[in-house]
Amino acid sequence: MAANQAVNRARVELLIFDLDGTLIDSREDLANAVNATRLRMGLPPLDLDRIASYVGDGAPVLMRRALGPEFSDEDIRRALEFFLNYYGEHKLDCTRPYPGVTEALERFARTGLKMAVLTNKPVRISRAIVEGLDLARYFFAVYGGNSFPEKKPHPIGVETLCREAGVGPEETMLVGDSAVDVRTARNAGVRVCGVTYGFQPETLAAEPPDLLVDSLVELADRLGVPPSSHASLGPSLEQQVPLEFDL
């Protein structure tokens, strides 16, 4: 479904967020870790934008893209181990939530939406970042690329989160910055919102989402979520009321 097509009075009870390029700007820390790995493997550094274009399909694929086809599987395994160790130590050096993310999550939480994170990044590092940035309190689950047998765009992560939240796919929206997220949503039968500020927004042109926003604050506005200063604390999971909106 194209981003400019109307969806009438759609109900949303569950928001599932991608992590890198959607909730957090981790570009610099990822680039530094990739370039430290390349240096260890005898290669020169790559520029930040190029590395960002490699992100989205999990750490093993990132390493293969960053090192190139001339390296053996054993080389990639050793490089991946170094990368994960280095990145694990430096994951919060420069990484921060994008502007408006915390405000929007607070608005969603006060309204009572159920929220989760689904990323292809390794789950242990993902949870540590979410916790380190004081975002964990907004999510009932954070799943990573090694949480399931398959990574995005396989639907297993979305299907699991819908089941755990007790919410159907027709009342779920995935929010992400790349075509991987759009494909994931299509495979899972849920709606998808793209963000224009992430790592790979250019990929959304070929695979348009149902909704495209410039910030999560704009998404909150489009969902009709009141500003935090005017909202009361949200109900428990059992008491939540679905939001309705026009795309």
LINPEJO-V572889 format. One record per residue. N is the residue number from 1. RES is the residue in one small letter. PSI is psi as a letter, one per 40 degrees, with the letter a starting at -180 (NA if undefined). OMEGA is omega in radians with two decimals (NA if undefined). D_CENTER is the distance of its C-alpha to the mean C-alpha in Angstrom with 2 decimals. Layout:
((N	RES	PSI	OMEGA	D_CENTER) (N	RES	PSI	OMEGA	D_CENTER))
This chain:
((1	m	h	-3.10	20.31) (2	a	i	-3.05	20.46) (3	a	d	-3.07	18.74) (4	n	e	3.09	22.24) (5	q	i	-3.10	23.47) (6	a	i	2.99	24.25) (7	v	h	-2.99	23.10) (8	n	h	2.98	25.69) (9	r	f	-3.14	25.11) (10	a	i	-3.14	21.90) (11	r	h	3.10	21.11) (12	v	h	3.05	17.77) (13	e	d	-3.07	17.81) (14	l	h	3.01	14.31) (15	l	h	3.10	10.94) (16	i	h	-3.05	7.90) (17	f	h	2.82	4.55) (18	d	i	-3.09	1.10) (19	l	c	-3.10	2.90) (20	d	h	3.12	5.39) (21	g	e	3.13	6.67) (22	t	d	3.07	5.10) (23	l	d	-3.02	6.27) (24	i	i	2.99	8.22) (25	d	g	-3.10	10.65) (26	s	e	-3.00	11.31) (27	r	d	-3.05	13.22) (28	e	d	3.14	16.61) (29	d	d	3.09	16.23) (30	l	d	-3.14	14.78) (31	a	d	3.13	17.61) (32	n	d	3.13	20.15) (33	a	d	3.10	19.38) (34	v	d	-3.11	19.57) (35	n	d	3.02	22.77) (36	a	d	3.10	24.26) (37	t	d	3.11	23.86) (38	r	d	3.11	25.41) (39	l	d	3.12	28.22) (40	r	d	-3.14	28.92) (41	m	e	3.07	29.16) (42	g	f	-3.10	31.55) (43	l	i	3.08	29.40) (44	p	i	-3.12	29.04) (45	p	i	3.02	25.83) (46	l	i	3.11	23.48) (47	d	i	-3.00	22.35) (48	l	d	-3.09	19.00) (49	d	d	3.13	18.01) (50	r	d	3.12	19.04) (51	i	d	3.13	16.99) (52	a	d	-3.14	13.82) (53	s	e	3.12	14.73) (54	y	e	-3.03	14.82) (55	v	i	3.00	11.24) (56	g	e	-3.10	8.90) (57	d	e	3.11	11.39) (58	g	i	-3.06	11.86) (59	a	d	3.12	14.35) (60	p	d	3.12	17.49) (61	v	d	3.08	16.76) (62	l	d	3.14	15.86) (63	m	d	3.12	19.25) (64	r	d	3.13	21.09) (65	r	d	-3.07	20.01) (66	a	d	-3.10	20.76) (67	l	d	3.10	24.13) (68	g	i	-3.01	25.39) (69	p	e	-3.09	27.39) (70	e	e	-3.14	30.44) (71	f	i	-3.11	29.05) (72	s	i	3.09	29.82) (73	d	d	3.11	27.61) (74	e	d	3.06	29.21) (75	d	d	-3.14	28.40) (76	i	d	3.12	24.71) (77	r	d	3.13	24.86) (78	r	d	3.12	26.56) (79	a	d	3.13	24.26) (80	l	d	3.12	21.16) (81	e	d	3.11	22.93) (82	f	d	-3.12	23.78) (83	f	d	-3.10	20.34) (84	l	d	3.10	18.74) (85	n	d	-3.13	21.64) (86	y	d	-3.11	21.55) (87	y	d	3.11	17.86) (88	g	d	3.13	18.22) (89	e	d	-3.03	21.00) (90	h	e	-3.01	19.46) (91	k	d	-3.11	15.77) (92	l	e	3.11	16.54) (93	d	d	-3.08	19.30) (94	c	e	-3.05	17.68) (95	t	h	3.13	14.03) (96	r	i	2.99	13.68) (97	p	i	3.04	11.58) (98	y	i	3.10	11.92) (99	p	h	3.10	15.10) (100	g	e	-3.08	15.14) (101	v	d	-3.11	12.00) (102	t	d	3.10	14.33) (103	e	d	-3.11	16.84) (104	a	d	3.13	14.72) (105	l	d	3.10	13.45) (106	e	d	3.10	17.13) (107	r	d	3.12	18.29) (108	f	d	-3.10	16.20) (109	a	d	-3.12	17.43) (110	r	d	3.09	20.96) (111	t	e	3.09	21.01) (112	g	e	3.08	20.17) (113	l	i	2.98	16.97) (114	k	h	-3.07	15.40) (115	m	i	3.12	11.77) (116	a	i	3.07	9.55) (117	v	h	3.06	6.36) (118	l	h	-3.07	5.95) (119	t	i	3.02	5.20) (120	n	e	3.05	8.24) (121	k	i	3.09	9.13) (122	p	h	-2.96	12.28) (123	v	d	-3.08	12.13) (124	r	d	3.11	14.87) (125	i	d	-3.13	13.49) (126	s	d	-3.13	10.06) (127	r	d	3.12	12.27) (128	a	d	3.12	14.64) (129	i	d	3.14	12.38) (130	v	d	3.11	11.23) (131	e	d	-3.11	14.95) (132	g	d	3.12	16.26) (133	l	e	3.10	14.68) (134	d	f	3.10	16.09) (135	l	e	-3.02	13.00) (136	a	d	-3.08	13.65) (137	r	e	-3.12	16.30) (138	y	e	-2.95	14.08) (139	f	h	3.07	12.51) (140	f	e	3.11	14.81) (141	a	i	2.99	12.71) (142	v	h	3.14	10.12) (143	y	i	-3.10	10.15) (144	g	a	-3.07	9.72) (145	g	e	3.10	11.17) (146	n	e	3.10	14.60) (147	s	d	-3.08	14.46) (148	f	i	3.10	15.88) (149	p	d	-3.12	18.36) (150	e	i	3.07	16.02) (151	k	i	2.94	12.52) (152	k	i	0.26	10.51) (153	p	e	3.02	12.12) (154	h	i	-3.04	14.47) (155	p	e	-2.99	14.34) (156	i	d	3.14	15.29) (157	g	d	3.12	12.11) (158	v	d	-3.13	12.03) (159	e	d	3.12	15.79) (160	t	d	-3.13	15.93) (161	l	d	3.08	13.89) (162	c	d	-3.14	16.11) (163	r	d	-3.13	19.09) (164	e	d	-3.14	18.41) (165	a	e	-3.07	17.91) (166	g	f	-3.07	20.93) (167	v	h	3.12	19.37) (168	g	i	3.14	20.08) (169	p	d	-3.13	17.84) (170	e	e	3.13	19.76) (171	e	f	-3.08	18.55) (172	t	i	3.05	14.80) (173	m	h	3.04	12.18) (174	l	h	-3.12	8.72) (175	v	h	-3.11	6.88) (176	g	i	-3.02	5.32) (177	d	e	-3.03	7.38) (178	s	i	3.10	9.22) (179	a	d	3.07	11.82) (180	v	d	3.14	10.20) (181	d	d	3.10	8.04) (182	v	d	3.14	11.44) (183	r	d	3.10	13.34) (184	t	d	3.14	11.46) (185	a	d	3.14	12.25) (186	r	d	-3.12	15.71) (187	n	d	-3.11	16.41) (188	a	e	3.14	15.67) (189	g	f	3.09	17.61) (190	v	i	3.08	15.23) (191	r	i	-3.04	14.68) (192	v	h	3.05	11.80) (193	c	h	3.07	11.20) (194	g	i	3.06	10.40) (195	v	i	-3.03	10.30) (196	t	e	-2.98	13.08) (197	y	e	-2.95	12.41) (198	g	a	-3.07	9.64) (199	f	d	-3.01	10.58) (200	q	f	-3.13	11.76) (201	p	d	-3.14	12.66) (202	e	d	3.14	16.00) (203	t	e	-3.14	14.89) (204	l	e	3.14	14.44) (205	a	d	-3.12	18.23) (206	a	d	-3.14	19.16) (207	e	g	-3.02	16.80) (208	p	i	3.06	16.61) (209	p	i	3.09	14.46) (210	d	d	-3.08	16.48) (211	l	i	3.13	15.64) (212	l	h	-3.09	14.72) (213	v	i	3.12	14.49) (214	d	e	3.11	15.03) (215	s	i	3.08	13.44) (216	l	d	3.02	12.11) (217	v	d	3.08	15.80) (218	e	d	3.09	16.79) (219	l	d	3.10	14.69) (220	a	d	3.11	16.52) (221	d	d	-3.12	19.68) (222	r	d	3.09	19.26) (223	l	e	-3.14	18.81) (224	g	f	-3.14	21.94) (225	v	h	-3.12	20.66) (226	p	i	3.06	23.36) (227	p	i	-3.06	22.95) (228	s	d	-3.08	22.79) (229	s	e	-3.12	26.38) (230	h	e	-3.08	27.61) (231	a	i	3.03	25.73) (232	s	i	3.12	27.02) (233	l	i	-3.03	25.14) (234	g	i	3.13	23.39) (235	p	i	3.06	24.95) (236	s	i	3.14	24.21) (237	l	d	-3.10	22.05) (238	e	e	-3.04	25.34) (239	q	e	-2.99	26.30) (240	q	i	-3.13	23.26) (241	v	h	-3.12	24.15) (242	p	i	3.06	21.99) (243	l	i	3.03	21.28) (244	e	i	-3.09	22.78) (245	f	i	3.04	22.16) (246	d	h	3.07	23.24) (247	l	NA	NA	20.90))
